[in-house]
Amino acid sequence: MKNNYKLENIEIISIILLVMINKLILNVPYYIVNLTGSGSIVNIIYIGIIDFIFLLVIIKLLNKFGNLDLLDISEFLAGKRLKIITAFLSISLFMLVSFITLIDFSNVLHTIYFSNFDMTFILLVFIIGILIANLIGFKSIVRIATFIIPFAIISVIISFFSVFNSYDLEHLTPILGRNYYTTFGLGLTNTFAMYIIVYYYFLKPLLKNPEDFKKISIISYIISLVILLLTVTSMLTLFNTTTSSEPINSLFLLIRQIELGTFIQRVDSLFILLWILSIFTYLSFVVFIINRILKKILNVSNERMLSFSTCSILFGLTLIPINVSKIHFIENTLYKYIILAFMFGFSFIILILASIKKLRSK
């Protein structure tokens, strides 16, 4: 299958939602609740509005450049040197995201289900699967994502309504949180939760109908925000957020509360299976994006062969000896600010300056 496959509208929306689902799996809702407490619902609405306004600005700026992505726009602005810098920063960000996703989720599987297996074996299974998916082609990754997403969204809805009787409304008050500064000041850093915005910088050349880019972006963003809000609400009403110890995976603890009667036992195992497929597909897509960026820089005719190098580097990173607490520290601090700097800083500045240059050239 060729990797120049163009995405239908529903496929690109599925890809964006897949990114969001994986942020939920990797404890992003916990970090939001842990920071803003009972003000988390207000905070999600607050950052949702800010990120949405920012997204509309990005869409308007990207539409000035046709089907170009961030790398092409960087080259238009300042030549190949800036394009290489943009590529390096983009690859570094996506590799960091892949590393954290893979090591964190593998640790959850190892601790809860596969403690008798060496964690390296779990990591290797994911790496081999990602490699095979990218060698087969982009179309297969997209088809899997489109198949998984409806079930993933249903799982979030089930998680929300299945624990409805267990809701403790005391955890929702005071509704504005501990204080205004925490909810609206420190809580502003929670804009990183809508990390899906980063992918909008790179997806336009993949669209079969580029003229629908704005519609696709808005629909996928709104659905993602609603999913995040449902998950945060469920966790906020179930868990005590005043403790300093982080659960191994707050979403896993949430699904452990679900009871669907005697007909379906161990529903958490079904959810874990769905998450494994989701993580696998998401990482396969991220590796595809990295390969695509490398192809533009190295002028390689077939980026699928780059999968061997990309997957080898990713596997090598996961073998670095680092404990789980440090991984969670990276997720909650360094990772957050790197995303914010790339999403609202570097990439946005390039769009602004390139738009000014284009306007002056006219």
Backbone torsions as a table, in degrees:
resi	resn	phi	psi	omega
1	MET	NA	140.4	-177.9
2	LYS	-83.1	146.8	-179.6
3	ASN	-88.6	7.4	175.2
4	ASN	-94.1	19.9	179.5
5	TYR	-61.4	131.2	179.4
6	LYS	-96.8	138.9	-172.3
7	LEU	-86.8	134.4	169.4
8	GLU	-72.4	164.6	-177.2
9	ASN	-57.9	-45.9	-177.6
10	ILE	-65.9	-30.1	-179.4
11	GLU	-72.0	-41.7	-179.8
12	ILE	-70.3	-35.0	175.4
13	ILE	-63.8	-40.8	178.2
14	SER	-62.3	-39.5	179.0
15	ILE	-63.0	-45.9	-179.9
16	ILE	-63.1	-43.7	179.4
17	LEU	-65.7	-33.3	176.8
18	LEU	-62.2	-41.0	176.3
19	VAL	-59.9	-44.1	-178.5
20	MET	-65.5	-43.6	-179.7
21	ILE	-58.8	-39.7	-179.3
22	ASN	-71.2	-27.7	172.3
23	LYS	-67.1	-35.1	178.0
24	LEU	-67.7	-41.4	-179.4
25	ILE	-62.3	-35.1	-174.3
26	LEU	-93.6	37.0	167.0
27	ASN	71.0	11.5	177.2
28	VAL	-58.4	-42.5	176.6
29	PRO	-59.0	-35.3	178.8
30	TYR	-63.2	-43.5	-178.9
31	TYR	-63.3	-35.9	177.6
32	ILE	-65.8	-49.3	-179.2
33	VAL	-64.8	-38.6	-178.7
34	ASN	-65.4	-30.4	-179.0
35	LEU	-84.4	-47.1	-171.1
36	THR	-105.4	-4.5	173.8
37	GLY	57.4	-133.8	-176.7
38	SER	-67.1	-11.8	177.8
39	GLY	-88.8	11.1	-174.2
40	SER	-63.6	-38.0	-179.2
41	ILE	-65.1	-46.4	177.0
42	VAL	-62.6	-39.2	-178.9
43	ASN	-64.7	-40.9	178.8
44	ILE	-62.3	-43.3	178.1
45	ILE	-63.1	-40.5	-179.6
46	TYR	-62.4	-53.8	-179.3
47	ILE	-70.9	-27.7	177.7
48	GLY	-62.8	-41.6	178.8
49	ILE	-67.2	-44.5	-179.3
50	ILE	-62.4	-48.2	-179.6
51	ASP	-64.7	-33.7	-179.6
52	PHE	-67.6	-42.7	176.8
53	ILE	-61.4	-43.3	178.5
54	PHE	-62.3	-40.2	179.0
55	LEU	-62.2	-41.9	179.6
56	LEU	-62.1	-37.5	178.0
57	VAL	-66.4	-43.4	179.0
58	ILE	-61.0	-43.8	179.9
59	ILE	-59.7	-44.8	-179.5
60	LYS	-62.7	-40.8	-179.9
61	LEU	-69.9	-42.5	179.8
62	LEU	-64.4	-33.9	-179.6
63	ASN	-65.3	-16.6	177.7
64	LYS	-74.3	-14.2	-173.3
65	PHE	-117.3	23.5	176.4
66	GLY	60.9	-125.9	-177.7
67	ASN	-97.4	15.8	-179.1
68	LEU	-74.7	146.7	174.3
69	ASP	-102.3	-171.8	-174.9
70	LEU	-61.3	-37.6	-179.9
71	LEU	-65.5	-44.4	179.8
72	ASP	-65.1	-38.1	179.0
73	ILE	-67.5	-36.6	176.8
74	SER	-62.4	-41.3	178.6
75	GLU	-66.1	-38.4	176.3
76	PHE	-61.9	-37.6	-176.0
77	LEU	-73.4	-47.2	-172.2
78	ALA	-145.6	23.2	174.9
79	GLY	83.1	-170.9	-172.7
80	LYS	-68.4	-26.8	-179.4
81	ARG	-62.4	-47.0	178.1
82	LEU	-67.8	-34.0	177.8
83	LYS	-62.1	-41.0	178.8
84	ILE	-67.0	-40.9	178.0
85	ILE	-62.3	-45.1	178.4
86	THR	-61.3	-42.1	179.0
87	ALA	-62.8	-44.1	-179.5
88	PHE	-62.0	-45.6	-179.6
89	LEU	-66.4	-39.7	-179.9
90	SER	-65.1	-46.5	179.2
91	ILE	-62.9	-40.7	178.5
92	SER	-61.0	-43.1	179.5
93	LEU	-64.5	-48.7	-178.6
94	PHE	-66.5	-33.7	177.8
95	MET	-69.7	-39.2	176.6
96	LEU	-62.7	-44.6	178.6
97	VAL	-60.6	-44.5	-179.3
98	SER	-65.0	-42.6	179.9
99	PHE	-60.6	-49.3	-179.0
100	ILE	-64.0	-43.8	-179.9
101	THR	-60.0	-48.6	-175.8
102	LEU	-67.5	-46.2	-176.0
103	ILE	-71.4	-36.9	-178.5
104	ASP	-69.5	-48.7	-177.7
105	PHE	-69.4	-36.8	177.4
106	SER	-63.4	-35.6	177.2
107	ASN	-65.2	-38.3	176.9
108	VAL	-62.1	-47.4	179.3
109	LEU	-61.9	-42.7	-178.6
110	HIS	-65.1	-42.1	-176.0
111	THR	-72.8	-41.3	-172.2
112	ILE	-91.3	-39.6	-170.7
113	TYR	-117.1	-36.6	-170.6
114	PHE	-122.7	48.3	-177.7
115	SER	-66.1	-21.2	179.7
116	ASN	-79.8	-12.6	179.4
117	PHE	-96.7	149.4	172.5
118	ASP	-70.7	137.6	-176.1
119	MET	-63.2	-28.4	177.9
120	THR	-60.0	-36.0	178.3
121	PHE	-64.1	-42.4	178.8
122	ILE	-62.6	-44.4	178.9
123	LEU	-61.6	-41.2	-177.7
124	LEU	-66.3	-36.5	177.5
125	VAL	-61.1	-44.4	178.0
126	PHE	-63.1	-46.3	-177.4
127	ILE	-60.7	-44.7	179.7
128	ILE	-63.7	-41.9	178.1
129	GLY	-62.8	-42.2	178.3
130	ILE	-63.0	-42.6	179.5
131	LEU	-62.1	-47.4	-179.3
132	ILE	-61.9	-42.8	-179.4
133	ALA	-60.0	-41.8	-179.1
134	ASN	-75.0	-28.6	175.8
135	LEU	-71.7	-35.1	177.0
136	ILE	-65.7	-43.8	177.3
137	GLY	137.9	160.8	-176.7
138	PHE	-64.1	-36.5	-176.9
139	LYS	-59.2	-39.9	-179.5
140	SER	-65.9	-37.4	178.2
141	ILE	-63.7	-43.6	-179.2
142	VAL	-64.6	-42.4	-179.5
143	ARG	-63.1	-40.1	177.6
144	ILE	-64.4	-42.6	179.6
145	ALA	-61.5	-43.1	179.8
146	THR	-64.3	-34.3	178.9
147	PHE	-72.3	-39.3	-174.0
148	ILE	-74.9	-39.7	-168.9
149	ILE	-54.8	-45.5	178.7
150	PRO	-56.4	-41.4	179.5
151	PHE	-68.5	-36.4	179.4
152	ALA	-65.5	-42.0	178.7
153	ILE	-66.7	-41.1	177.5
154	ILE	-60.7	-37.7	-179.8
155	SER	-64.3	-36.7	177.2
156	VAL	-66.7	-42.3	179.6
157	ILE	-65.1	-41.7	177.6
158	ILE	-61.9	-42.1	178.9
159	SER	-60.2	-37.4	-178.3
160	PHE	-69.8	-49.5	-173.7
161	PHE	-82.9	-25.0	-177.6
162	SER	-70.3	-23.6	179.7
163	VAL	-104.4	15.6	-175.6
164	PHE	-58.5	-40.0	-178.5
165	ASN	-70.4	-15.6	-178.8
166	SER	-94.7	0.6	-177.1
167	TYR	-60.4	135.9	174.6
168	ASP	-112.8	105.0	-174.4
169	LEU	-66.4	-16.6	178.8
170	GLU	-63.9	-28.0	179.3
171	HIS	-74.0	-9.3	178.7
172	LEU	-93.3	-4.2	-178.5
173	THR	-121.2	146.4	-6.6
174	PRO	-67.4	140.6	-170.8
175	ILE	-65.2	-23.7	178.8
176	LEU	-92.8	8.8	175.4
177	GLY	83.8	-164.1	-176.6
178	ARG	-63.9	-43.6	177.5
179	ASN	-163.0	169.4	-177.9
180	TYR	-63.9	-36.8	-177.0
181	TYR	-64.0	-42.7	-179.6
182	THR	-66.0	-44.1	-175.8
183	THR	-73.3	-42.2	-173.4
184	PHE	-108.4	-15.5	178.3
185	GLY	-97.0	-75.1	176.2
186	LEU	-60.3	-34.6	-179.0
187	GLY	-64.7	-13.6	178.8
188	LEU	-65.5	-26.3	178.3
189	THR	-67.9	-15.4	178.2
190	ASN	-70.1	-4.4	174.8
191	THR	-59.8	-19.2	178.1
192	PHE	-64.9	-20.1	-178.8
193	ALA	-61.2	-29.0	177.2
194	MET	-90.0	50.2	-178.9
195	TYR	-59.1	-16.4	179.5
196	ILE	-57.4	-23.7	-178.8
197	ILE	-59.8	-33.2	179.5
198	VAL	-56.8	-37.9	-175.4
199	TYR	-72.5	-24.4	178.0
200	TYR	-62.7	-25.5	178.2
201	TYR	-66.6	-21.0	-171.4
202	PHE	-118.0	-9.7	-168.8
203	LEU	-89.2	-19.8	-172.0
204	LYS	-57.9	-41.6	179.2
205	PRO	-65.1	-14.1	-178.7
206	LEU	-88.2	-6.8	-173.6
207	LEU	-81.5	139.6	173.9
208	LYS	-76.0	-32.0	178.3
209	ASN	-123.2	81.1	-176.8
210	PRO	-59.5	-25.2	-179.9
211	GLU	-67.3	-16.2	178.7
212	ASP	-93.9	10.9	-175.4
213	PHE	-57.1	-44.0	-178.9
214	LYS	-64.0	-45.7	-179.2
215	LYS	-63.3	-44.2	179.6
216	ILE	-61.3	-44.8	-178.2
217	SER	-62.5	-45.3	-177.5
218	ILE	-66.7	-45.0	-179.5
219	ILE	-62.1	-48.1	-178.6
220	SER	-65.3	-35.6	179.8
221	TYR	-66.8	-47.6	-177.4
222	ILE	-63.0	-44.2	178.9
223	ILE	-62.7	-41.8	179.1
224	SER	-61.9	-41.6	-179.8
225	LEU	-65.3	-40.4	178.9
226	VAL	-64.6	-42.3	178.4
227	ILE	-61.3	-44.1	178.5
228	LEU	-61.9	-43.1	-179.3
229	LEU	-63.1	-42.7	178.9
230	LEU	-62.5	-43.2	-178.5
231	THR	-67.8	-43.9	179.3
232	VAL	-63.5	-40.4	178.4
233	THR	-62.2	-43.1	178.9
234	SER	-61.1	-45.6	-178.9
235	MET	-69.5	-37.9	-178.3
236	LEU	-62.7	-37.8	-176.8
237	THR	-85.6	-9.5	-177.4
238	LEU	-107.0	-32.9	-170.5
239	PHE	-112.0	146.1	175.3
240	ASN	-80.7	115.1	-174.3
241	THR	-92.4	6.2	-178.3
242	THR	-86.8	-11.8	179.6
243	THR	-78.7	148.0	-177.8
244	SER	-87.6	-16.4	-178.7
245	SER	-82.2	132.3	-178.0
246	GLU	-90.4	133.7	175.5
247	PRO	-66.7	155.0	-178.4
248	ILE	-58.5	-36.0	173.8
249	ASN	-161.7	110.2	-174.0
250	SER	-65.3	-34.2	178.6
251	LEU	-68.1	-34.6	176.0
252	PHE	-65.2	-41.9	177.2
253	LEU	-63.3	-31.7	179.0
254	LEU	-67.2	-46.4	-177.2
255	ILE	-71.0	-21.2	176.0
256	ARG	-66.0	-19.1	179.2
257	GLN	-81.4	-11.7	-173.9
258	ILE	-77.5	133.0	174.9
259	GLU	-128.6	119.0	-178.5
260	LEU	-113.3	26.2	178.6
261	GLY	87.7	-177.2	-176.1
262	THR	-79.4	-15.4	-177.2
263	PHE	-69.6	-40.2	179.8
264	ILE	-111.6	108.0	178.8
265	GLN	-99.4	153.7	177.9
266	ARG	48.7	57.4	-179.5
267	VAL	-62.9	-24.8	179.5
268	ASP	-62.0	-30.7	178.4
269	SER	-66.5	-36.4	176.4
270	LEU	-65.4	-40.6	179.3
271	PHE	-65.6	-42.8	-179.7
272	ILE	-61.9	-41.2	177.4
273	LEU	-60.9	-42.7	177.6
274	LEU	-63.6	-40.7	179.6
275	TRP	-66.7	-37.5	177.9
276	ILE	-60.1	-45.9	178.0
277	LEU	-63.5	-38.9	-179.4
278	SER	-65.9	-47.6	179.1
279	ILE	-62.2	-43.9	179.6
280	PHE	-59.6	-46.8	-178.7
281	THR	-66.9	-41.4	179.5
282	TYR	-61.5	-47.7	-179.8
283	LEU	-65.4	-35.1	176.7
284	SER	-62.7	-40.0	178.7
285	PHE	-67.6	-42.4	179.8
286	VAL	-62.9	-41.7	177.0
287	VAL	-62.7	-37.3	175.8
288	PHE	-61.1	-43.6	178.9
289	ILE	-62.3	-43.6	178.2
290	ILE	-61.1	-44.8	178.8
291	ASN	-61.5	-38.7	-179.5
292	ARG	-65.8	-39.3	177.2
293	ILE	-65.5	-44.7	178.7
294	LEU	-61.7	-37.5	179.8
295	LYS	-60.3	-40.1	-179.0
296	LYS	-69.0	-30.1	-178.5
297	ILE	-84.8	-40.1	-174.1
298	LEU	-93.7	-6.9	-178.9
299	ASN	57.8	43.7	178.2
300	VAL	-85.0	138.7	-177.7
301	SER	-74.6	-34.9	-177.5
302	ASN	-128.4	104.7	-176.2
303	GLU	-72.2	-14.0	-179.5
304	ARG	-61.3	-32.8	179.5
305	MET	-68.6	-21.1	177.2
306	LEU	-70.1	-14.6	-178.5
307	SER	-60.7	-32.5	179.1
308	PHE	-62.3	-45.3	180.0
309	SER	-69.3	-44.8	-178.0
310	THR	-61.8	-47.1	-179.0
311	CYS	-68.0	-33.8	178.1
312	SER	-65.6	-42.9	178.2
313	ILE	-64.6	-43.1	179.6
314	LEU	-62.7	-43.6	178.8
315	PHE	-64.5	-39.0	178.0
316	GLY	-62.9	-38.6	178.5
317	LEU	-64.0	-39.2	-178.0
318	THR	-69.4	-18.5	179.8
319	LEU	-85.6	-5.9	176.4
320	ILE	-63.8	126.8	-178.7
321	PRO	-68.1	110.5	179.7
322	ILE	-150.3	132.1	-175.6
323	ASN	-81.9	167.3	-173.5
324	VAL	-64.5	-37.3	-178.5
325	SER	-61.7	-37.0	178.3
326	LYS	-70.7	-35.5	176.2
327	ILE	-61.6	-45.2	179.3
328	HIS	-65.4	-34.1	176.0
329	PHE	-64.8	-43.5	178.3
330	ILE	-62.0	-42.3	179.8
331	GLU	-61.6	-41.8	-171.2
332	ASN	-87.6	-11.9	-177.9
333	THR	-128.0	-78.1	-174.7
334	LEU	-56.8	-49.1	-178.4
335	TYR	-57.7	-44.4	-178.4
336	LYS	-60.5	-47.9	-174.7
337	TYR	-76.0	-28.1	174.8
338	ILE	-65.2	-43.3	178.1
339	ILE	-62.3	-45.7	-179.7
340	LEU	-62.2	-41.4	-179.2
341	ALA	-65.5	-39.6	-179.5
342	PHE	-74.3	-42.9	-173.3
343	MET	-73.2	-46.8	-175.5
344	PHE	-100.1	-14.0	-176.4
345	GLY	-105.6	-87.5	-171.9
346	PHE	-54.4	-55.2	-175.2
347	SER	-64.8	-42.5	-177.8
348	PHE	-66.9	-38.7	178.4
349	ILE	-62.8	-40.9	177.3
350	ILE	-59.9	-44.1	179.1
351	LEU	-62.0	-43.3	-179.7
352	ILE	-62.7	-50.8	-177.8
353	LEU	-65.1	-39.0	178.6
354	ALA	-66.1	-37.0	178.1
355	SER	-66.1	-39.3	177.6
356	ILE	-64.4	-44.0	179.1
357	LYS	-62.3	-42.7	179.5
358	LYS	-64.3	-39.9	179.2
359	LEU	-64.9	-42.1	-179.9
360	ARG	-68.5	-35.5	-179.5
361	SER	-65.5	-25.0	178.5
362	LYS	-78.4	NA	NA
